[in-house]
Structures are given as structure tokens and as C-alpha cells.
Amino acid sequence: MTRRIMKKKDGRKTVFQLNRLEDMMGKILNSFDTQQEILGCYYKEYQELKRQNQKKYLMGYIRLRDDMLKDVERMKESGKINEDMLGLLGGYIDDLTTVLEDNGVDIFCCCTNDEYDPELQKPLERVEVCQEELGNRIVKVFGCGYRWHGMILKKVNVSVGIYNH
């Protein structure tokens, strides 16, 4: 009879220990889930900071490229074309274009007479037009727009036609 009692006590002790182990494992797993959530938040924050930092650099390249394109236009308009300078600027513009495209930037443009799209274009001026079909159409384009991973970094600067009866 003492043997049976001993076995029952040992069995209860084993069940008790197993229950304790199960509780400890549950706490560890809950702790692990919490740690996973915390790590996930940190990772998202890191990704956002990384994306913002990349965006700053890309915007710098975009401004530099746009300034060089404007300089080329000014040289052509003034009639004072320095072929060496024009070739040098053209090479730099090509290099910047390659850097932007290699980093996933899509350079897009629009044409005159395209319909105005406020998501892609920024109106610098509004021009009165005499024909209704020219209303809400692009009259003049002042450069390119830039899109990066679906986000518009810079809209295309345009003049938009406005029709008044």
C-alpha cells in the first residue's frame, strides 16, 4: 500500500511539474510574441527612416538634374552655346538620370494638350483659352516629374488652360 501511495505522490508531483513547465513555456511563448511585435515595430521604424533618408538623397539628385536641364535651356535660348559646356552638362545629366533610374526612380513627362492631372502635375500658371476643349488642358510643360516606388517625389510643372464663357 505504501508503494501505491508513493506512486500517487510521485505522479502528482510529476503532473505538478509538467503543469509548471507548461505555464513557463506559455510565458516564454507570450514573451517571444511580445518580442516579435516589438522587433516588428522597430523594423518598420527603421525601414521608414531608411526610406526618408533615401528620399532626401534622391531629391538632391533630382534638383541637381533639373538645374542642369534649365542651364542647358538657358544656354540654347541665349544663343551663347558653348559646345564644351553643353557636352559636359549633357554627360552629367545622363549620369544623374542613370543614378536615379538605378535607384528605382521613374522619370515621367507630359505633353501640351494632355488633360491636366493634379496627381501628376503642378500648375505654375493658369492661362485663359478661347476654346472650351482647351480648358483643363496643358498649355506648356516646364520639366519632368519623378515617381519612386509609387510615390510622387516631384510633379511636372505646367501651365493649364482655363476656359471662361
BALOBA-1460 file (C-alpha; in Angstrom, 3 decimals):
// residues 165
<rec num="1" residu="m" x="0.000" y="0.000" z="0.000"/>
<rec num="2" residu="t" x="2.858" y="2.386" z="0.719"/>
<rec num="3" residu="r" x="4.176" y="1.772" z="-2.728"/>
<rec num="4" residu="r" x="0.892" y="2.833" z="-4.288"/>
<rec num="5" residu="i" x="0.793" y="5.973" z="-2.149"/>
<rec num="6" residu="m" x="4.355" y="6.801" z="-3.132"/>
<rec num="7" residu="k" x="3.499" y="6.374" z="-6.782"/>
<rec num="8" residu="k" x="0.427" y="8.595" z="-6.426"/>
<rec num="9" residu="k" x="2.568" y="11.288" z="-4.743"/>
<rec num="10" residu="d" x="5.224" y="10.939" z="-7.428"/>
<rec num="11" residu="g" x="2.527" y="11.125" z="-10.085"/>
<rec num="12" residu="r" x="1.032" y="14.250" z="-8.524"/>
<rec num="13" residu="k" x="4.474" y="15.764" z="-8.299"/>
<rec num="14" residu="t" x="5.158" y="14.945" z="-11.948"/>
<rec num="15" residu="v" x="1.795" y="16.395" z="-13.029"/>
<rec num="16" residu="f" x="2.509" y="19.488" z="-10.928"/>
<rec num="17" residu="q" x="5.965" y="19.835" z="-12.531"/>
<rec num="18" residu="l" x="4.518" y="19.344" z="-16.004"/>
<rec num="19" residu="n" x="1.885" y="21.994" z="-15.324"/>
<rec num="20" residu="r" x="4.619" y="24.359" z="-14.107"/>
<rec num="21" residu="l" x="6.674" y="23.665" z="-17.220"/>
<rec num="22" residu="e" x="3.626" y="24.260" z="-19.390"/>
<rec num="23" residu="d" x="2.977" y="27.602" z="-17.634"/>
<rec num="24" residu="m" x="6.621" y="28.593" z="-18.053"/>
<rec num="25" residu="m" x="6.593" y="27.644" z="-21.734"/>
<rec num="26" residu="g" x="3.396" y="29.652" z="-22.201"/>
<rec num="27" residu="k" x="5.010" y="32.695" z="-20.578"/>
<rec num="28" residu="i" x="8.113" y="32.253" z="-22.735"/>
<rec num="29" residu="l" x="5.999" y="31.981" z="-25.887"/>
<rec num="30" residu="n" x="3.948" y="35.029" z="-24.877"/>
<rec num="31" residu="s" x="7.191" y="36.858" z="-24.172"/>
<rec num="32" residu="f" x="8.513" y="35.741" z="-27.550"/>
<rec num="33" residu="d" x="5.352" y="37.018" z="-29.272"/>
<rec num="34" residu="t" x="5.748" y="40.349" z="-27.486"/>
<rec num="35" residu="q" x="9.405" y="40.497" z="-28.503"/>
<rec num="36" residu="q" x="8.412" y="39.694" z="-32.086"/>
<rec num="37" residu="e" x="5.888" y="42.557" z="-32.020"/>
<rec num="38" residu="i" x="8.476" y="44.949" z="-30.581"/>
<rec num="39" residu="l" x="11.063" y="43.867" z="-33.141"/>
<rec num="40" residu="g" x="8.467" y="44.252" z="-35.876"/>
<rec num="41" residu="c" x="7.753" y="47.847" z="-34.756"/>
<rec num="42" residu="y" x="11.473" y="48.637" z="-34.631"/>
<rec num="43" residu="y" x="11.947" y="47.156" z="-38.085"/>
<rec num="44" residu="k" x="9.068" y="49.222" z="-39.529"/>
<rec num="45" residu="e" x="10.503" y="52.363" z="-37.923"/>
<rec num="46" residu="y" x="13.951" y="51.537" z="-39.311"/>
<rec num="47" residu="q" x="12.513" y="50.987" z="-42.801"/>
<rec num="48" residu="e" x="10.653" y="54.326" z="-42.649"/>
<rec num="49" residu="l" x="13.793" y="56.199" z="-41.542"/>
<rec num="50" residu="k" x="15.791" y="54.477" z="-44.271"/>
<rec num="51" residu="r" x="13.150" y="55.424" z="-46.853"/>
<rec num="52" residu="q" x="13.098" y="59.062" z="-45.680"/>
<rec num="53" residu="n" x="16.892" y="59.208" z="-45.861"/>
<rec num="54" residu="q" x="16.887" y="57.739" z="-49.386"/>
<rec num="55" residu="k" x="14.195" y="60.226" z="-50.397"/>
<rec num="56" residu="k" x="16.386" y="63.155" z="-49.226"/>
<rec num="57" residu="y" x="19.314" y="61.971" z="-51.339"/>
<rec num="58" residu="l" x="17.121" y="61.321" z="-54.360"/>
<rec num="59" residu="m" x="15.548" y="64.788" z="-54.076"/>
<rec num="60" residu="g" x="19.066" y="66.271" z="-54.091"/>
<rec num="61" residu="y" x="19.886" y="64.411" z="-57.310"/>
<rec num="62" residu="i" x="16.558" y="65.484" z="-58.810"/>
<rec num="63" residu="r" x="17.172" y="69.172" z="-58.018"/>
<rec num="64" residu="l" x="20.692" y="68.946" z="-59.440"/>
<rec num="65" residu="r" x="19.432" y="67.272" z="-62.641"/>
<rec num="66" residu="d" x="16.616" y="69.811" z="-63.067"/>
<rec num="67" residu="d" x="19.014" y="72.745" z="-62.520"/>
<rec num="68" residu="m" x="21.371" y="71.368" z="-65.167"/>
<rec num="69" residu="l" x="18.488" y="70.918" z="-67.615"/>
<rec num="70" residu="k" x="17.441" y="74.545" z="-67.007"/>
<rec num="71" residu="d" x="21.028" y="75.709" z="-67.607"/>
<rec num="72" residu="v" x="21.098" y="73.862" z="-70.923"/>
<rec num="73" residu="e" x="17.784" y="75.508" z="-71.922"/>
<rec num="74" residu="r" x="19.079" y="78.965" z="-70.942"/>
<rec num="75" residu="m" x="22.234" y="78.416" z="-72.990"/>
<rec num="76" residu="k" x="20.170" y="77.421" z="-76.023"/>
<rec num="77" residu="e" x="17.737" y="80.353" z="-75.610"/>
<rec num="78" residu="s" x="20.508" y="82.920" z="-75.200"/>
<rec num="79" residu="g" x="22.242" y="81.752" z="-78.365"/>
<rec num="80" residu="k" x="25.533" y="81.617" z="-76.459"/>
<rec num="81" residu="i" x="26.127" y="77.916" z="-76.849"/>
<rec num="82" residu="n" x="29.414" y="76.695" z="-75.517"/>
<rec num="83" residu="e" x="29.671" y="73.231" z="-77.071"/>
<rec num="84" residu="d" x="32.191" y="72.011" z="-74.471"/>
<rec num="85" residu="m" x="29.992" y="73.152" z="-71.578"/>
<rec num="86" residu="l" x="26.906" y="71.743" z="-73.278"/>
<rec num="87" residu="g" x="28.620" y="68.372" z="-73.722"/>
<rec num="88" residu="l" x="29.822" y="68.348" z="-70.116"/>
<rec num="89" residu="l" x="26.370" y="69.210" z="-68.737"/>
<rec num="90" residu="g" x="24.787" y="66.610" z="-71.032"/>
<rec num="91" residu="g" x="27.133" y="63.951" z="-69.654"/>
<rec num="92" residu="y" x="26.320" y="64.925" z="-66.053"/>
<rec num="93" residu="i" x="22.594" y="64.895" z="-66.809"/>
<rec num="94" residu="d" x="22.905" y="61.407" z="-68.292"/>
<rec num="95" residu="d" x="24.858" y="60.232" z="-65.222"/>
<rec num="96" residu="l" x="22.258" y="61.657" z="-62.835"/>
<rec num="97" residu="t" x="19.470" y="60.080" z="-64.882"/>
<rec num="98" residu="t" x="21.216" y="56.705" z="-64.594"/>
<rec num="99" residu="v" x="21.690" y="57.117" z="-60.820"/>
<rec num="100" residu="l" x="18.002" y="57.958" z="-60.380"/>
<rec num="101" residu="e" x="16.808" y="55.077" z="-62.562"/>
<rec num="102" residu="d" x="19.173" y="52.634" z="-60.815"/>
<rec num="103" residu="n" x="17.519" y="53.649" z="-57.529"/>
<rec num="104" residu="g" x="14.025" y="52.925" z="-58.840"/>
<rec num="105" residu="v" x="13.034" y="56.478" z="-59.799"/>
<rec num="106" residu="d" x="10.677" y="56.741" z="-62.765"/>
<rec num="107" residu="i" x="11.122" y="59.983" z="-64.709"/>
<rec num="108" residu="f" x="7.873" y="60.926" z="-66.434"/>
<rec num="109" residu="c" x="6.759" y="63.818" z="-68.611"/>
<rec num="110" residu="c" x="3.603" y="65.075" z="-70.208"/>
<rec num="111" residu="c" x="2.816" y="66.897" z="-73.436"/>
<rec num="112" residu="t" x="0.956" y="70.030" z="-74.351"/>
<rec num="113" residu="n" x="-2.741" y="69.429" z="-74.897"/>
<rec num="114" residu="d" x="-2.765" y="66.487" z="-72.430"/>
<rec num="115" residu="e" x="-5.556" y="66.644" z="-69.875"/>
<rec num="116" residu="y" x="-4.450" y="68.219" z="-66.585"/>
<rec num="117" residu="d" x="-3.994" y="65.662" z="-63.780"/>
<rec num="118" residu="p" x="-3.499" y="67.234" z="-60.319"/>
<rec num="119" residu="e" x="-1.958" y="63.991" z="-59.023"/>
<rec num="120" residu="l" x="0.918" y="64.214" z="-61.515"/>
<rec num="121" residu="q" x="1.128" y="67.893" z="-62.464"/>
<rec num="122" residu="k" x="1.619" y="71.138" z="-60.592"/>
<rec num="123" residu="p" x="0.125" y="74.247" z="-62.240"/>
<rec num="124" residu="l" x="2.596" y="77.134" z="-62.172"/>
<rec num="125" residu="e" x="0.210" y="79.372" z="-64.069"/>
<rec num="126" residu="r" x="-3.297" y="79.370" z="-65.441"/>
<rec num="127" residu="v" x="-3.797" y="80.657" z="-68.964"/>
<rec num="128" residu="e" x="-7.150" y="81.770" z="-70.341"/>
<rec num="129" residu="v" x="-8.080" y="79.934" z="-73.541"/>
<rec num="130" residu="c" x="-10.784" y="80.847" z="-76.044"/>
<rec num="131" residu="q" x="-11.963" y="77.308" z="-76.897"/>
<rec num="132" residu="e" x="-13.837" y="75.133" z="-74.409"/>
<rec num="133" residu="e" x="-11.989" y="71.952" z="-75.479"/>
<rec num="134" residu="l" x="-8.668" y="73.583" z="-74.470"/>
<rec num="135" residu="g" x="-9.916" y="74.142" z="-70.912"/>
<rec num="136" residu="n" x="-8.252" y="71.963" z="-68.277"/>
<rec num="137" residu="r" x="-5.542" y="71.071" z="-70.801"/>
<rec num="138" residu="i" x="-1.811" y="71.574" z="-70.519"/>
<rec num="139" residu="v" x="-0.634" y="74.646" z="-72.422"/>
<rec num="140" residu="k" x="3.086" y="74.490" z="-71.582"/>
<rec num="141" residu="v" x="5.403" y="71.997" z="-69.820"/>
<rec num="142" residu="f" x="8.297" y="73.125" z="-67.602"/>
<rec num="143" residu="g" x="10.259" y="69.909" z="-66.977"/>
<rec num="144" residu="c" x="9.724" y="66.358" z="-65.804"/>
<rec num="145" residu="g" x="8.107" y="64.614" z="-62.864"/>
<rec num="146" residu="y" x="9.620" y="61.917" z="-60.664"/>
<rec num="147" residu="r" x="7.986" y="58.858" z="-59.098"/>
<rec num="148" residu="w" x="9.679" y="56.464" z="-56.649"/>
<rec num="149" residu="h" x="8.013" y="53.195" z="-55.579"/>
<rec num="150" residu="g" x="4.603" y="54.608" z="-56.477"/>
<rec num="151" residu="m" x="5.166" y="57.844" z="-54.540"/>
<rec num="152" residu="i" x="5.341" y="61.128" z="-56.452"/>
<rec num="153" residu="l" x="8.584" y="62.864" z="-55.461"/>
<rec num="154" residu="k" x="8.093" y="65.831" z="-57.769"/>
<rec num="155" residu="k" x="5.171" y="66.737" z="-60.000"/>
<rec num="156" residu="v" x="5.557" y="68.033" z="-63.550"/>
<rec num="157" residu="n" x="5.390" y="71.848" z="-63.582"/>
<rec num="158" residu="v" x="2.865" y="73.013" z="-66.187"/>
<rec num="159" residu="s" x="0.677" y="75.861" z="-67.433"/>
<rec num="160" residu="v" x="-3.004" y="74.917" z="-67.513"/>
<rec num="161" residu="g" x="-5.644" y="76.308" z="-69.847"/>
<rec num="162" residu="i" x="-8.728" y="77.806" z="-68.222"/>
<rec num="163" residu="y" x="-11.875" y="78.366" z="-70.272"/>
<rec num="164" residu="n" x="-14.268" y="81.127" z="-69.205"/>
<rec num="165" residu="h" x="-17.517" y="81.606" z="-71.134"/>
